[in-house]
């Protein structure tokens, strides 16, 4: 698997360059917004990629709650981190696009506000994982992740159910999009998804190494404990109290 990473990284880099060319050169210019509309090919794929990562985070969190599987917990942490990055891209590119089109940077409509709330929930998830040392932290984080995932459908369907400043959907909901634009959009989403996968893969390996170090430190501290603590017996019976390494 380690040998495959550089190959996939090179292919992803080529795909990202090709997607950039498609977005800036090949895609037709939108009639009313002009070239500023080309940010659409980064704004929308970033949102879709964030939603996909948050869905994986939801599944991993549920699996952890049911089975207490450390691998699932590691996947949940990784996908939440990368998902927040892509959600941040959405929140940054949105106002950049809105300013020349709407004349304002931000408005508190349902789509924008629910996206900000989604970002805040997962940032809170990461803060909890980073600064809490309680044994119940993974469980609390999993519950928070499930709560956060409930906001994803609200973000996605808000422009169907509510009257908002955000444009109505051009994909589904009676909307339409130029086939050439749709083609470029899918290419960019594929590129972003591959890039997200590589980041998650690399981050998962790092998370595994971190847990290895914590496990080794816990073993060392138990083995070096005073004789009266009967540390070796606890280790032999699996009572050390730390998670096993995710494979």
C-alpha positions in Angstrom: 0.0 0.0 0.0 2.9 2.4 0.7 4.1 1.9 -2.9 0.7 2.8 -4.3 0.5 6.1 -2.5 3.1 8.0 -4.7 1.4 6.7 -7.8 -2.1 7.7 -6.7 -0.6 11.1 -5.5 0.9 11.7 -9.0 -2.4 10.7 -10.7 -4.4 13.0 -8.4 -2.0 15.9 -9.1 -2.5 15.4 -12.9 -6.3 15.2 -12.4 -6.3 18.4 -10.3 -4.3 20.3 -13.0 -6.7 18.9 -15.7 -9.7 19.9 -13.7 -8.3 23.4 -13.2 -7.8 23.7 -17.0 -11.4 22.5 -17.6 -12.8 25.0 -15.1 -10.8 28.1 -16.3 -10.5 27.5 -20.0 -12.9 24.8 -21.4 -16.1 25.5 -19.4 -18.3 28.1 -21.1 -18.6 31.5 -19.6 -21.9 32.0 -17.8 -24.1 34.6 -19.5 -25.1 36.8 -16.6 -22.3 36.4 -14.0 -19.3 36.1 -16.4 -16.0 34.6 -15.3 -16.7 35.0 -11.6 -19.1 32.1 -12.0 -16.1 29.8 -12.5 -15.7 29.6 -8.8 -18.7 27.4 -9.0 -16.4 24.5 -10.0 -14.6 24.8 -6.6 -17.4 25.9 -4.4 -19.8 23.1 -5.2 -17.3 20.2 -5.4 -15.9 21.3 -2.0 -19.4 21.1 -0.5 -20.1 17.7 -2.0 -16.7 16.4 -0.8 -17.3 17.7 2.7 -20.8 16.1 2.8 -19.2 12.8 1.7 -16.6 13.0 4.4 -19.2 13.8 7.1 -21.2 10.9 6.0 -18.2 8.6 6.4 -17.7 10.2 9.8 -21.3 9.4 10.7 -21.0 5.7 9.7 -17.7 5.4 11.6 -19.1 7.0 14.7 -22.1 4.7 14.7 -19.8 1.6 14.2 -17.7 2.8 17.1 -20.7 3.3 19.4 -21.9 -0.2 18.6 -18.7 -2.2 18.5 -16.2 0.1 20.3 -13.8 -0.5 17.4 -10.7 1.7 17.6 -10.3 1.6 13.8 -13.7 3.2 13.3 -12.8 5.9 15.9 -9.7 6.7 14.0 -11.6 6.9 10.7 -14.1 9.2 12.4 -11.4 11.6 13.6 -9.7 11.7 10.2 -12.8 12.3 8.1 -14.0 15.0 10.5 -10.7 16.8 10.2 -10.6 16.7 6.4 -14.3 17.4 6.1 -13.8 20.6 8.1 -11.1 21.7 5.7 -13.4 21.3 2.7 -16.3 22.9 4.5 -14.0 25.9 5.2 -13.3 26.2 1.5 -17.1 26.3 1.0 -17.5 29.2 3.5 -14.6 31.1 2.0 -15.4 30.7 -1.7 -19.1 31.4 -1.1 -18.7 35.1 0.0 -16.0 35.6 -2.7 -18.6 34.6 -5.3 -21.5 36.4 -3.6 -19.8 39.8 -3.3 -19.8 40.7 -7.1 -23.1 38.8 -7.8 -25.3 39.8 -4.8 -23.4 42.9 -3.7 -22.9 41.6 -0.2 -20.5 39.2 1.4 -22.9 37.4 3.6 -26.6 37.1 4.5 -28.2 35.1 7.3 -30.4 32.9 5.1 -31.1 29.3 5.8 -28.5 27.8 3.4 -25.6 29.9 4.6 -26.5 29.9 8.3 -27.0 26.1 8.4 -23.6 25.6 6.6 -21.9 27.8 9.2 -23.6 25.8 12.0 -22.4 22.6 10.4 -18.9 23.9 10.3 -19.1 25.0 14.0 -20.4 21.6 15.1 -17.5 19.7 13.5 -15.0 22.3 14.7 -16.4 21.6 18.2 -16.0 17.9 17.6 -12.3 18.4 16.8 -11.8 20.7 19.8 -13.4 18.0 22.0 -11.0 15.3 20.6 -8.0 17.6 21.0 -8.4 18.9 24.5 -10.4 16.2 26.4 -8.4 13.4 27.9 -11.4 11.6 29.4 -11.9 7.9 28.6 -15.4 8.8 27.5 -14.2 11.4 24.9 -14.6 9.0 21.9 -18.1 8.2 22.9 -19.1 11.8 23.4 -17.5 12.8 20.1 -19.3 10.0 18.3 -22.7 11.3 19.7 -21.7 14.8 18.6 -20.8 13.6 15.1 -24.2 11.9 14.8 -25.9 15.2 15.8 -23.8 17.1 13.4 -24.7 14.8 10.5 -28.4 15.7 11.0 -27.5 19.2 9.8 -26.2 18.0 6.4 -29.7 17.2 4.9 -30.9 20.7 6.1 -28.0 22.4 4.3 -28.6 20.4 1.1 -32.4 20.7 0.9 -32.8 24.2 2.4 -33.1 25.9 -1.0 -35.9 23.5 -1.9 -37.9 24.1 1.3 -37.2 27.7 2.1 -37.0 31.0 0.3 -33.3 32.0 0.4 -30.9 34.4 -1.1 -28.9 31.5 -2.3 -29.6 30.6 -6.0 -32.1 27.8 -6.6 -30.6 24.4 -7.6 -29.5 24.0 -11.1 -29.1 20.2 -10.6 -32.5 18.7 -9.8 -35.4 20.6 -8.4 -36.5 21.7 -11.9 -33.2 23.4 -12.6 -30.9 23.0 -15.6 -27.2 23.3 -16.4 -25.2 23.4 -19.6 -23.9 19.8 -20.3 -20.4 21.2 -20.7 -20.6 22.8 -17.3 -22.0 19.6 -15.8 -19.0 17.7 -17.3 -16.5 20.1 -15.8 -18.2 20.0 -12.5 -18.0 16.2 -12.3 -14.3 16.3 -13.2 -13.6 18.8 -10.5 -15.5 16.7 -7.9 -13.6 13.6 -8.9 -10.3 15.5 -8.5 -11.4 16.9 -5.1 -12.6 13.5 -3.9 -9.3 11.8 -4.9 -7.4 14.5 -3.2 -9.5 14.1 0.0 -9.0 10.4 -0.1 -5.2 10.8 -0.2 -5.2 13.3 2.7 -7.4 10.9 4.7 -5.1 8.0 3.9 -2.0 9.9 5.0 -3.7 11.3 8.1 -5.0 7.8 9.1 -1.5 6.4 9.0 -0.3 9.3 11.1 -3.2 8.7 13.6 -2.2 5.0 13.8 1.4 5.9 14.6 0.2 8.4 17.2 -1.8 5.6 18.9 1.1 3.3 18.7 3.3 5.8 20.6 0.6 6.3 23.2 0.2 2.5 23.6 4.0 2.0 24.0 4.2 4.8 26.5 1.3 3.3 28.5 3.0 -0.1 28.5 6.3 1.4 29.6 4.7 3.4 32.5 2.9 0.2 33.7 6.0 -1.9 33.5 8.1 0.7 35.3 5.5 1.1 38.1 6.4 0.1 41.7 6.1 -3.6 42.5 3.1 -3.1 44.7 1.0 -2.0 41.8 1.2 -5.5 40.2 1.6 -3.8 36.8 2.8 -6.9 34.9 -0.2 -8.9 36.0 -2.5 -6.1 34.7 -0.8 -6.0 31.4 -0.9 -9.8 31.1 -4.7 -9.7 31.7 -5.3 -6.8 29.3 -6.2 -4.3 32.0 -4.0 -1.5 30.8 -7.0 0.6 29.7 -5.7 1.9 26.3 -6.9 1.3 22.8 -5.2 -1.2 20.5 -3.6 0.1 17.4 -5.9 0.6 14.4 -4.6 -1.6 11.6 
